[in-house]
Amino acid sequence: MMTINLTLSILLYAVAIGLLLKQWLTHAKELNNYPLYIAVTAVTFHALFLYSSIFTPAGIDIGFFSALTFTAWLMATLLVVASFSLPISCLGLLVYPFALISLILRAISEQQHLLTDQLAPGLQTHILFSLLAYSLLSIAVAQALLLYIQDKYLHNKHPSGFLHSLPSLEAMETLLFRLIGLGVIALSISLLTGFIYLDDMFAQHLVHKTILSIIAWSVFVILLWGHYKFGWRGKIAIKWSMSGFTLLMLAYFGSKFVIELVLQQ
C-alpha cells in the first residue's frame, strides 16, 4: 500500500502540474478548478504515504528526506485549502513540483533518522510550529515570485490571459504580507517553545540553526515593520522575503543536510 500511495501521489501531482502549465501556456483567461481537485487527491495519497513511511515499527523517522517530504506535503495542503477561498491555485506551479520531487527523493533514499523515545508535548509543539512556519513562509516566497512576474509583465505591457485572471497587484501584495505575518507568528511560537523545552538552544549541534532562525525571524519582522511604517512593497518586499526564506531553509534543512547526510551523525 505504501508503494501504491507513493505512485498515485506522484502521478496526481504530475497531472495537476500539467493542467496548470496548460492554462499558463494557453493564456487561459478563466482558470478552472480541475488542477485543484486533482491536487486534493494528490495530497491525500501523499498523507497516506507519509503516515506509513514515517511511523515505522522501529520508531518515528525524522530524517532529512522524511522532514523534506512532510514539509512539502504541509505546503501543498495549505495551498490546496487556501485555494478554495483565495485565487492562489497557480502557486501550485511552484509548490506541486517541490512535493513531487520530495516524494521521489524519499522513495530512492534509504537514509533514516529514527526516534525511538516518545517526544514531550512541548517538543512536539516546537517541531509542529517549525514546520508550519517553513511551509507558510515558503508559500509566501512563491507568492512573492508570482507577484514579481505579474509586475514585470504588466510594466512591459505584455500581460498574458493567465495573469489577467489574477487579482490586482495590490490584492496580491496584501495576500503576500498576510502569509508572511502568519509565518512570523508560527516562527515566533517555534522559537519560544524551543527556548522553553529544549535543554540548550545554543548547544553545538543547534547553535547554527538557532542563530540563523533568529536572523530570519528578524528579517521578516523588519520587512513587516517597513511595509506598515514606510510602505515597502514590490522589489524591496521580494528581496527581503527571499533573504529571510534562504536563511530559514539554511537553518533547518541546511544544518540537517550537513549533520545527517554529510557528517552522518
C-alpha positions in Angstrom: 0.0 0.0 0.0 2.9 2.4 0.7 4.2 1.9 -2.8 0.7 2.5 -4.3 0.2 5.6 -2.2 3.6 6.9 -3.3 3.0 6.2 -7.0 -0.5 7.7 -7.1 0.6 10.9 -5.3 3.5 11.4 -7.7 1.2 10.8 -10.7 -1.5 13.1 -9.5 0.9 15.9 -8.7 2.3 15.5 -12.2 -1.3 15.7 -13.7 -2.0 18.8 -11.6 1.2 20.5 -12.8 0.4 19.6 -16.4 -3.0 21.1 -16.2 -1.7 24.3 -14.6 1.0 24.5 -17.2 -1.6 24.1 -19.9 -3.6 27.0 -18.5 -0.4 29.1 -18.3 0.9 28.3 -21.8 -2.5 28.7 -23.5 -3.0 32.1 -21.7 -6.3 31.0 -20.3 -8.4 34.0 -19.1 -10.5 31.9 -16.8 -8.9 29.2 -14.7 -10.9 26.0 -14.0 -10.6 24.1 -10.8 -9.6 20.7 -12.3 -5.9 21.1 -11.1 -7.2 21.9 -7.6 -9.4 18.8 -7.5 -6.5 16.7 -8.7 -4.2 18.2 -6.1 -6.7 17.4 -3.3 -6.4 13.8 -4.2 -2.6 14.1 -4.5 -2.2 15.5 -1.0 -4.5 12.7 0.4 -2.3 9.9 -1.0 0.8 11.9 0.0 -0.5 11.9 3.6 -1.2 8.2 3.5 2.3 7.6 2.2 3.8 9.8 4.9 2.0 8.0 7.7 3.2 4.6 6.7 6.8 5.8 5.9 7.4 8.0 9.0 5.7 5.9 11.6 7.7 2.7 11.4 7.8 -0.3 13.7 11.4 0.7 14.7 10.4 4.2 15.6 9.5 7.6 14.1 11.7 8.6 11.1 12.6 12.2 11.4 15.4 12.0 8.8 16.3 14.7 6.2 14.1 13.3 3.4 11.2 12.5 5.6 11.2 16.0 7.0 11.5 17.4 3.5 8.6 15.3 2.3 6.4 16.2 5.3 7.1 19.9 4.8 6.3 19.6 1.1 3.0 17.9 2.0 2.2 20.6 4.5 2.9 23.3 1.9 0.7 21.6 -0.7 -2.1 21.0 1.8 -2.1 24.7 3.0 -2.1 25.8 -0.6 -5.0 23.5 -1.6 -7.1 24.6 1.4 -6.4 28.3 0.8 -7.1 27.9 -3.0 -10.8 27.2 -2.3 -11.2 30.8 -0.9 -8.3 32.7 -2.4 -7.2 33.0 -6.1 -3.7 31.4 -5.5 -4.1 28.0 -7.1 -1.5 29.0 -9.7 1.2 28.8 -6.9 0.9 25.1 -7.5 3.3 25.6 -10.4 6.0 26.1 -7.7 4.6 24.0 -4.8 3.5 20.8 -6.5 6.8 20.2 -8.3 8.6 20.5 -4.9 6.1 18.0 -3.4 6.7 15.6 -6.4 10.5 15.8 -6.2 10.5 15.4 -2.4 8.5 12.2 -2.8 10.9 10.8 -5.4 13.9 11.6 -3.2 12.2 9.9 -0.2 11.5 6.9 -2.3 15.0 6.4 -3.6 16.8 7.2 -0.4 17.4 4.7 2.3 18.5 7.4 4.8 16.6 7.4 8.1 17.0 9.1 11.5 14.8 7.0 13.8 13.4 8.5 17.0 12.6 5.7 19.4 11.7 7.7 22.5 8.4 9.5 22.9 8.6 13.2 22.4 7.3 15.5 25.1 4.3 17.6 24.2 6.4 20.8 24.3 8.9 19.4 21.8 6.0 18.2 19.6 4.7 21.8 19.6 8.1 23.2 18.7 8.6 20.8 15.8 5.0 21.3 14.5 5.2 25.1 14.5 8.7 25.0 13.0 7.4 23.0 10.0 4.3 25.2 9.8 6.5 28.4 9.8 8.7 26.9 7.0 5.6 25.9 5.0 3.8 29.3 5.3 6.9 31.3 4.5 7.7 29.1 1.6 4.3 29.7 0.1 4.8 33.4 0.8 8.1 33.4 -1.2 6.3 31.6 -4.0 3.6 34.3 -3.9 6.4 36.9 -4.0 7.9 35.3 -7.1 4.4 35.3 -8.8 4.0 38.9 -7.8 7.3 39.8 -9.4 6.3 38.0 -12.6 3.0 39.8 -12.6 4.5 43.2 -12.0 7.1 42.6 -14.7 4.6 41.6 -17.4 2.2 44.5 -16.5 5.0 47.1 -16.7 6.2 45.6 -20.0 2.6 45.8 -21.2 2.6 42.1 -22.1 0.2 40.6 -19.7 -1.0 37.1 -20.6 -4.5 35.9 -20.2 -3.3 33.8 -17.3 -2.0 36.8 -15.4 -5.2 38.7 -16.2 -7.1 36.1 -14.2 -5.1 37.0 -11.1 -6.2 39.7 -8.6 -4.7 43.2 -8.8 -1.2 43.9 -7.7 -2.5 45.5 -4.5 -4.6 42.4 -3.6 -1.6 40.1 -4.3 0.7 42.2 -2.1 -1.9 42.2 0.7 -2.1 38.4 0.5 1.8 38.2 0.5 2.1 40.2 3.7 -0.7 38.2 5.4 1.2 35.0 4.6 4.4 36.5 6.0 2.5 37.6 9.1 1.1 34.2 9.7 4.6 32.7 9.1 6.2 35.0 11.6 3.6 34.1 14.2 4.4 30.4 13.7 8.1 31.0 13.7 7.8 33.1 16.9 6.0 30.2 18.6 8.6 27.8 17.3 11.5 29.8 18.7 9.7 30.4 22.0 8.9 26.7 22.6 12.4 25.8 21.6 13.9 28.1 24.3 11.4 26.7 26.8 11.5 23.0 26.2 15.0 22.4 24.7 17.8 22.0 27.2 20.1 24.4 25.3 19.2 26.1 22.0 22.8 27.1 21.6 24.3 23.7 22.0 26.9 22.8 19.4 24.5 20.8 17.2 21.8 23.5 17.4 23.7 26.8 17.5 23.7 27.4 13.7 20.0 26.5 13.4 19.1 28.8 16.3 21.2 31.8 15.1 20.0 31.5 11.5 16.4 31.1 12.6 16.6 34.2 14.8 18.2 36.2 12.0 15.5 35.0 9.5 12.8 36.0 12.1 14.4 39.4 12.3 14.4 39.8 8.6 10.7 39.0 8.2 9.8 41.3 11.2 11.8 44.2 9.7 10.0 43.6 6.4 6.6 43.7 8.0 7.5 46.8 10.0 8.9 48.5 6.9 5.7 47.7 4.9 3.3 49.1 7.5 5.6 52.0 8.5 7.1 53.1 5.2 5.0 51.2 2.6 7.7 48.8 1.5 6.5 46.8 -1.4 7.4 45.4 -4.9 11.1 44.6 -5.3 12.0 45.5 -1.8 9.5 43.1 -0.4 10.6 40.3 -2.7 14.3 40.8 -1.8 13.6 40.7 1.9 11.3 37.7 1.6 13.9 35.8 -0.4 16.6 36.7 2.1 14.6 35.6 5.1 13.5 32.4 3.3 17.1 31.5 2.4 18.2 31.9 6.0 15.3 29.9 7.3 16.0 27.0 4.9 19.7 27.0 5.8 18.7 27.0 9.4 16.7 23.8 9.3 17.4 21.8 6.1 20.9 23.1 5.6 22.0 22.0 9.1 20.1 18.8 8.9 21.6 18.0 5.5 25.2 18.5 6.8 24.6 16.6 10.1 22.7 13.6 8.7 24.0 13.3 5.1 27.5 14.7 5.1 28.6 14.0 8.7 26.2 11.0 9.0 25.5 11.7 12.7 
